[in-house]
């Protein structure tokens, strides 16, 4: 069920204490105060610990999109780095504000899955992650990674069209259930959403994948792997994409078959079977861009990095090589 935030705060206080004085790089800690694992006490201790090795300012987000605005202002103010404290949605918003700049992104896990933190090699528990950031203060080596986008909205590791996005929308509408039951709540909502909306008349699209045209009901587009985590197990769908591979990978679900969809889900969680080899899956890799268009004039639901962003009749994907500076 994940570590208790109160327990994390106690561990942080015992192991790290508070900073002895400001020095080193100038960082802005951007905190989502309503993220699953974030408490006022935890924030206070994290900021205090980081002040032992960095010049630190901290600010809370107040609404969706606020992290992007704060990070754009931080770029103009000359900060060396942003440390986003929250879930993948908070980190995504921070990245959107830092795109193309010389201000680096780092993160501390404050959400449920914390996919991008794990991709960067940052520990999944906030105490260990804070210690990790303190260790790299004297070995500061930012690097460039790719930044993907769909309809001009950036994403860090994955975006979804169709069933995937519909599930994200419904899960995020009930944050308490999401926080309490985690991956199992996603699974239950996925089954329910499939049966109610995608079993008989799902929204359909045509995907332009390089020189191919493929019709489907759901698409996953990845800037890196894995797609997400189920507990500690990585869920692999797109093959070949890396943080610096300069391309996109993913898969199109061609038909929403009630018999075959469960087998696809099993493959996604299996350590041995591959999603890409299922007959209802059309995999793609090494694409710099792709385009999906609705076939029946129904708008397509979209999600990026686990946040629902609305509907569109067309979804145009691309990637900016080296578009984001990160430090981890």
Secondary structure, DSSP 4 states (H G I P E B T S, - for coil): ----HHHHHHHHHHHH---S---SSEEEEEE-TTSTT--HHHHHHHHHHHTTTSEEEEEE--STTHHHHHHHHHHHHT-SEEEEEESHHHHHHHHHHHTTSSSEEEEEE-SSS-HHHHHTT--SSHHHHHHHHHHGGGS---EEEEEEEETTEEESSEEEEEHHHHHHHHHHT-HHHHHHHTHHHHHHHHHHHIIIIISSS---EEEEETTEEEEESEEEEESSS-SEEETTEEE--S-S--TTSSSEEEEEE----TTHHHHHHHHHH-SS--GGGSTTEEEEEEESEEEEEESSSPPEEEEETTEEEEEESEEEEEEEEEEEEE--
